[in-house]
Amino acid sequence: MTKKILALPGDGIGKEVMASTLNVLHYLIESHDLDFLITEMNVGGAAYDVEGSPIPNSVLEEAKKSDAVLFGAVGGEKWDNLEWDLRPENALLTLRKELNLFANLRPAFLFNELSNASPIKKEIINNLDILIVRELTGGVYFGEPRGMNNDAEPNYAFNTMIYNEDEIRRIAKVAFEAAQKRNRRLCSVDKANVLEVSKFWRSIVTEMSDDYPDVELSHQLADNTAMQLVLDPNQFDVIVSSNLFGDILSDIAGTLTGSIGMLPSASLDSSFRGMYEPCHGSAPDIAGQDIANPLAMISSLSMALKFSLKEENLSKKLDESIKTYIKNGYRTKDISAGKAHIKTSEVSDIIIDILKNE
């Protein structure tokens, strides 16, 4: 059966890193006779400029029919003054919500050859390999009521942090099962010392741990986790957290590696259909300069092959090709430490050559 892939390059460097990724994907399709159908459409600011919406209905409907969505990046100063519903970032949140992509998997790993690119000392950062499991469709980002009141004195704004039991159980299940496949350690992050919703979160996760006796469960407050990620990141294996805390912690973890241009992510529904995107943003300041690092987007393709497209062996081959690429000394500007670097447009050809020789 044909697997449908929707490619949404978006804005800024999203277009450049997506082009590199699609080059690799087309090679894999041709060399392994894969029954994949790729559709490419505009999203974010690029879609707004053409259709007056960052997430046109046609794009949303195509995403719902797809097995995997490859998402580049959206946003830029050009669209910052638009109403929220028209801003490029709304496209991302709408896709997550409408596709019910509740589980965000963000690996944070370090190639030891790149330890000099990290702001953390080598002896602390070497062999970093963390998986952050972030709840993606609930919490304060989506809670109701929310809004602003400009008629009161003083004016005020408000948001609601809310989780129900089912939402907590399904994300905790993903995290426990991920830990079972790794080093069997799970840290649940919350603010149970001050937030009722976090106390509830902690009680549910603790109760569920009885079903996973092979996983060591610990709890940690979000502010402490942020500090510990910098002081001793290798104490962690899998971290599970709410939408807000996961957003913050995954960016901190990404920074540890020296460049968020290296880190992929997967956002999955209960059937492992999903959206795959790099952890970096649209970086409009370097867009069009051919210096962006496409490895996070290419690694996101690898995650799509593993989870949604059911091609785990190809995923492993692609991961190995990226390791070989790093080992052989290829560097884009962000990880070159001021030395000679290659262009964005050159990366996919190198990865493809490595794949051909594996």
N, C-alpha and C positions, 0 to 999 in steps of 0.2 A: 504494500500500500504506500502511495506517495506521501512523503512527509513534507508539510508545508512550512516554509521559513519566511518570516516577514522581516526585512531589514529596514530599520528606521535610523538613518545617519544623524538627523537632527541638525544642530548648529555648531559653529566653531570648529574645533578639531574633531568633532564627531564625524564629520564627512571624511576627513583624512584617515582616521583610524579604521573607519568602516570599509573604506576602499581597500586598505591592506588586508583586512579580514576576509572580505569577499573574494579577493584574489586567492587566498589560501583555501577557502571553502570551494571555489570552483575547481581548483586543482584536485581536492579530495573527491569531489563528485566525479570528475572525469577519470581519475586514476583508480577509483574503487567502484565505479559503476553504481553510484548511489542514486536511489530514486527520490531525489529532493527537488522541490519546486520553490524557487526564490522569487519573492515579490519585494520590490523596493518602493517606499513611499516617503513623503515628507511628514515631519512631525516637529513640534515646538515652534520656534520663531520662523523657521523656513515654511512651515505650513500656514502660520498666521499671515505671512506676507502674501501668500497666494490665495488662500481661502478664507481668511479672516477668523480662523480658529486654530489653536495650537494642537488640537486633537480632533480633526474632522471625523464625522460619522463613518465615512468610508474607511478610514484608517482603523477606527475602533472595531468595526465589523470584520475587517480583514484580520486583525489581531485575534479576535475571538475564534476565527476559523483555523488559526495557525497552530502548529505543534510547538514552535519555538519562535520567539521574537528577539532579534538582535537589535539592541538599542544603543546608539552612540552617546550623544550628550545634547542637552538643550540649554538655552539661555544666553544672555548677553545684555550689555548696557542698552542696546538698541530698543529692547522691549521692557526695560525696567519700570517704566511709568505707566504701563498698561494696567487695567483692572485685573484682579487676581485670576478671574475665569479666562482671561485672554493671554495671560503670561505663559511663556513656554514651559515653565516648571509644572504647571497644572496638567500638562499632558502626561508627565511621568506618574503623578499621583492618581490620575484618572485611570490609566492603564493598570496600575497595581490594584486599584479598587475594583474596577469592572471585570478584570480577569481573575479576581479572588486570589491574588498572588500573596499569600499571607506569610510565607516563609522565605526570608532573605538569608542566603548563605554567603558570607564574605570571608574567604580565606585570607589570612595575612601571613605571608611566608617570605623568607629571605634566601636568595642564592648567596652562599657564603662568599662567592667571588665579588659580590657587590656590597660587602659589609662596610667598605669605606664610604659608601654613599649615604649610610645611615647616620643620623646625628647622635646615635647611641654607641657607646664603646663596644668594640668587637666581642669582648669576653661576655658581655651581657646579651648581645643581639644574635650571635652566631647560632645557627640551626633553628631560628625562629619558625614556628609552624603552628598557628592558631586558627581555629575556625570560629567565627562569630555568627550565631544564629539569631537573627533579629526579627521580631514580630513586625509585620509590615502594613497591615490594613486596619489596625485598631489604635487604641491609645489616644493621646492628646492631639495627634495630627488629624484624626477623623472624628473625635468625640463631639457630641452635641449636648447642650447648646454651645455655640461659639459666636463671636461677633464683636462689634465695636458700638459703643453708645456715645455719640457726640452731642446728645441733647442734655446730658447730665452735667452737674457741676461738682467735682471736676469730671471731665470725660474719662471713660475707661474702656478697656478691652478685656475679653475673657475667653478662655478655652476650657474644655472639659477632658480630663484624663479618666478614661473608663475602660475596663476590661471585664468581659463575662467569663464564666468558668470554661465554656467551650473554647473560646479563643486562647486561653492560657494552656489548656490541655493539648490542643493540636500543635502549638509551637513547641511546647515542652517535649512532646512525643518525637518531633523531628530532631530536637537537640539530643535527647537520650539515645536515640538510634544512631545518630551521627557519632556520638561518643563511643558507642559499642564498636564502631568500625575503626576507631582511632586508638587512643591511649586510655579510654575508659574513665576519663575525668571530666566532670561537668560543673561549671561554676555558674550559678544563677545570680544575676545582678539586679538589684532593686534599690529602693529607698524606703525600706520597711520601718526605718526609725522615725519617719515623718509623714508618710503617705499611706492612707488606708488601702488604696488600690495596690500598693506594693506589698502590704501585709497579706492581702488576699492572694496576690501572685505567689508569694513565698509559701503560703500554706498549701496551695494547690500543687506546686512543684514538689514540695516535700512529701506530700501524700503519694504522688506518682512515683517517687523514687523506690517505693516498695516493689514496684513491678520491674525494676531494673537493678537487681542486687549486685550485678557485675559492674555497675557504674558508681564511682565515688562522687557523691554530690556535695558541693559546698555552696554557701551563700556569701555574697559580698555586696557592700553598699557601692552605689555607682561612682561616687566621688573617690572612694578608695581604689576602686578598680582602675579608674583613670590614672591614678598615681602609680599603682602597681604595674600597669602596662609599660610605663617608662622605667621603673626601677628594676623590675624582674619579670619581663614578659614571658619567659620560658616556664614560669610556674603554671601557665594556663594551657589547656588542651582545647576544650570547647567552652564557649561562653554563650549563654542564652539570656536575652533581655527584651524589654519592651521596645516599642518603636522609637521613642525619644532617646533612651539611653543607648540603644543599639546604634543609632545614627551617630552619636558622639563618639562612642567607643571604637566603632569600626574605622572612623577617620583617624583617630589617634593610632590605632594599630597599623593603619596603612602608612602613616607618616614614619613609623619605625623602620620600614624597609628602605627608606631613602627616596622613594618615588612612588606616588600613587598611580603613576603610569604603568606600574607592573601588576596591579591587582585587579582581578576579575570579581564578578558577583553573579549570583543566580537568584531569581525570585520565582518561587514555585507555588503551584496550587496542589491540591491533595492528590492529583493524578500525575504529578511531575511534568505537566505542561508548564512552560515558564518563559520568562523574559530575562535576557542576559545582557549585562552592561558592565563597562569598566567603572571603577570607583572614582575616577577623576571627572571633572566637569568639562564644560565646553572650552575653557581657556581661550577666550577671544583675543587675548593679548598676543598669543603666538599662532593663531589660526592663519593658515595660508602660507606659513613660512617653511613647511616641510621639515619641522623639527620635533613634532609630537611623537611620543612613544606609543606605538600601536599594540604592544604586547599584552596590555590589560584587556583590550578588545579581542585579540586573538585567543587569549586564555579563556575569555568568556565564551567564545565559540567552542572551546574544548569542553567547558562545563555543559553547554547545550548538547554536544554530541553524547556526553555521558548520561545526562538525566532525561532529556526530552526526546532525543533522536535515536536513542538506544544503540549507539555505536561506541561502546565503552573502549574497545580495542583501539579504535581510531583516536579517541580522546587521549589515551595513554601515549600513543605515538606522537601526537601533537605536543603533549607536555614534554616528552623526551626531546623533541626537536628544539623546543624553547630552552631547555637546559643546555643542550649542545651549543646553541646560538650564544648563550651567555658564557659558557666555558671557553668557546673559541674567541672570545674577546670583542664581540660586536656590541656597540653601545650607541644609543641615541643620545642626544645632547643632555637630557635630564639625568643620565647616569654615567656620563663620560668623565666626571670630575675635572672638567676643563680641558680634557685631551681631545684628540681627533674623534669625530663622531660621524655616524652615517645618517642618511636622510630617512624620513618616514617612508617615503615611496620605495626605498631600497629594502626595507625589512622583509616584506612578504616574499620577495624573490629569494632571499637568503634562507628563510624558513622552508620554502618549497624545495630548494636544492638539498637541504639537510634531509627532508622527508624522502626525497628520491633516493638518497644514499643509505637510508636506515635499513 
